[in-house]
Amino acid sequence: MKIGNVEIRSRFFLAPLAGITDMAFRQVCTGFGAGYRETEMVSAKALSFGDKKSMELMELSSDEHPCGIQLFGNEPDIIASSAKLAVEAGADIIDINMGCPAPKIANNGSGSALMKNPKLCGEIVRAVKDSVSVPVTVKIRKGFDKNSVNAVEVAKICEDNGCDAVIVHGRTREQYYSGQCDLEIIKAVRQAVQIPVIGNGDVRDIRSAEKMFDTTGCDAVMIGRAALGSPWIFRQLNDYFEKGIITELPSSEEKLEIMRKHIELVVKYKGEHMGMLQSRKQLAWYLKGFKGAAKLRNEAGKVSTLEDMYRLIETAAEQSLLYT
């Protein structure tokens, strides 16, 4: 499929997740076949002030293209100027966050709060579109709450202002991640616009991906939480939908090897101290389902060095053999 002039070779995308989809995780998912990925959301206002940490969030590796940089904010001119910086950083696509439910984002009028002002959504898209030469997309939700379900209206306004694709999470901001994803609202958006529509929400395996495609008619699927500790989900989905092959899950030994390589990448980019602190949650996700997982995950919450991780891997491997 294509988003604007950007060709994407798989219909399965990695969703942007704050504090999670750093360069290391994006590279791991790319290795397993994620066709497209986005950075963690980056504050447009912080970029306008030259914030170093925000600039670092936009760093891309040479082997993860096409990659989008996701920006959040509520001032069209500031988002537009920040989009130029994102393109300079290597963004193939600019994605505008109109769906983040976090209070610190929404309470400041950004993220999902933008859906309360469809006109402003259109103005932001137009400002960014006029400022950059790469495609511009938006990530929206079903609506802000059950009394303002307006994903179709927002999607159409964004399309009218030059948006190249829309990603729809089938929950309201009020729901956060609770309840079920509403596939019918994604279907309604797909039927209302001519640009590509990417479905997002509750896709965690082949069956749920089939349901997303069959029910909504969406062009691609974006996967977030299901990839945590399971980046091989992209390989499974690609093998099934492109080749008709059902790929087995990695063995415990293979999972530990994937985990090791992933965390070593984190340390390579962030240094051992910060890298290991930030990797504790990743280790816990990888270890889910292992024999003695509760104890292993407790230990994962204490690792401070690569040596700590290597010892944890040895323990996990021994546990798996013990129960084989």
C-alpha positions, 0 to 999 in steps of 0.5 A: 500500500501507499501513504501519499508517495511512500510505499509500505510493504506490509499491512501491519504497522507498529503503533507509537507508544510513549516511553516504549517505541524507542529506536531499539524497539522499532528496529526489533519490530522492523526485523520481524516484518513491521512494515511501518513504525512511528516514534514516540510522540514528540512535543511540537512546543518543546521542539520549538524551544530546541529541547534536547530530549525531544530532538533525541526522540526523533533520531532514526536508524538507517534501516527502519524506513519508512518511519513516521515522526509523531507530533503532538500539540494544539497550535497549527503554526508551532506544529507546522514549524516542528514538522519541518524539523522532523523532516530534517531528522529523516521522517518519511511521514508526519503523524499528528497525534489527535488520540492520546488519552493521557491527562497531561496531554488532553488537559492541555488541549492536545491529543484526544482533546483536539477531537472536541474541535474538528475545525482546529484539527483541519487547521493543523493538518492544513498548516503541516501539509503546507509546510512539508513535502512528505505525507501527513497523517493523523491518529484519532479515536472514536471520539472524546466520550460517548456523547461526542462520537465524531471520528467520521467528521474529524476524518473527513475534515482532515482529508479535506485539508490534505491528510494522506491517511487516518489511523483510527483507534476504536475507543473514546478518550473516556474509555482509555484502553478499557472495554472493546474496540469498536470496529464499526466506527473504523468501518464508518471512517473507511466508508466516508473517506478516500484516503487509506484508513489504518485500524487500531485496537485489540489486534493481538493475533491472526483471528483478531486481525482477520476480524479487523480487516473483514469487519472494517475494510481497513487498508492496514492494521496498527499494533501496539500493546500486542507487540510488547514482549512479542515483536514476532507478532509481525512475522506471524501476521505477515506469514499468514496474510501474505503466504497462508502460513501459520508460524509457530511461536518462538521457543523459550530459548528463542524468546530469551535470545530475542530479549537479549538482543533487544536490550543490548540495542537499548544499551547501545543507544542509551548507555548501560545505566539509563538503558537498563532502567528503561528496559525493566518493563521490556524484560517483564513483558518478555518473561510473561508466560515463562515458568516461574514468571512472577519471580522472574518479573520481580527480578527483572524490576531490579536489574541495573546492568547487562550482567544482571540481565544475563543472570536473569536469562540463565535463571529463566532458561533453567526454569524452562528446562526444569518444567520441560 
